[in-house]
Amino acid sequence: MRVALVGYGLAGRWFHRPLIAATAGLELTTVVTGDPERQAQARLDVPGARVLDAPDRLWALADEHELAVIATPTASHVALASRAIAEGLPVVVEKPLAPGASEAQALVEAATAAGLALIPFHNRRWDSDHLTLRSLLARGALGDVMRYESRFERWRPDARPESWRETLPPQEGGGVLSDLGIHLVDQARDLFGPVRALYAEVEARRGGADDDVFLALEHRSGVRSHLWAGALSAAPGPRLRVLGSRAAYVHPGLDGQEAALRAGAGPADPGFGEEPPARWGRLHHGDEAGEVVPGERGRWSDFYPGVLAAVRDGHAPPVRAQEAVAALAVLDAARRSAAEVTVVTPDDP
């Protein structure tokens, strides 16, 4: 299946390119980027691929492809994905699917009307810590979950003016709520279901885009999720702390697949996705030391085989587009909550 990749920045080069390359049955045949340096890098990274300088040149060649991957800044996702759908191409879209839920819903409706797959890249459903926690929940090791705490915290006291994620307003995809909050909310919903009500704090402490976010979610299942995302955490908390009626699970740090990919490793490399014992979580029963829980291997590499099966064989996609709309509805509600300093109910998409 011939794939066109639109965008060759962080996501395009370091996430989508190697994951596509590792998937039998997919071939990256075209890369689209307007940046001359990135064009040169794409020619080195993907020998033999066609490199184009603008999406319009791709649409003229749409019938030479079976899948488009949109890995550009968030503000361009809807326009580019809409055009891909109009050209008859199934499409994968980097997270978040759109700046807001209403725009994402319109995109879903366009894909549905055209009978084409629209698949959001919510890759962190295949993080080692998330998979390990899912296994613990499946076997009842925690009992009834009362509270789920999840963090993506960084220490970047100085904003980077060259980064659109740190400068653009939320309606253009800027800020940690859109960048990291979408993962936190998607993971929480994946584990515990739809959100009934929420309270949020959204701050821009360095100026520019929001960089300090807290969300308190009440799921319809009764579980409460506390989620943090920020760039000003000089002492980050544990990646996960999950409190149940029988035990608690605490996981210390972030999954290593992103760092490995950015260092040049690939999904086919030995040990890719495996977490060292020093980064395994622990199961606690009121004790301080706890019981070490070997981490499951992270499997971002499962995403594109799922895409291939969905597009080629009609199987269920690895991530449903409507789930991305629902997660964006939670982010929209979080902004309302923060502005009004009150508890709100997310719109049910």
Buried (B, 14 or more C-beta within 10 A) or exposed (E): BEBBBBBBBBBBBBBBBBBBBBBEEBBBBBBBBEEEEBBEBBBEBBEEBBBBEEBEEBBEBBEEBBBBBBBBBBBBBBBBBBBBBEBEBBBBBBBBBBBBBBBBBBBBEBBEEBEBBBBBBBBBBBBBBBBBBBEBBEEEBBEEBBBBBBBBBBEBEEBEEEBBBBBBBBEBBBBBBBBBBBBBBBBBBBBBEBBEBBBBBBBBEBEBBBBBBBBBBBBEBEBBBBBBBBBBBEEBBBBBBBBBEEBBBBBBBBBBBBEBBEEEBBBEEEEBBBBEEEBBBBBBEEEEEBEEBEBBBBBBBBBBBBBBBBBBEEEEBBBBBBBBBBBBBBBBBBBBBBEEEEEBEBBEB
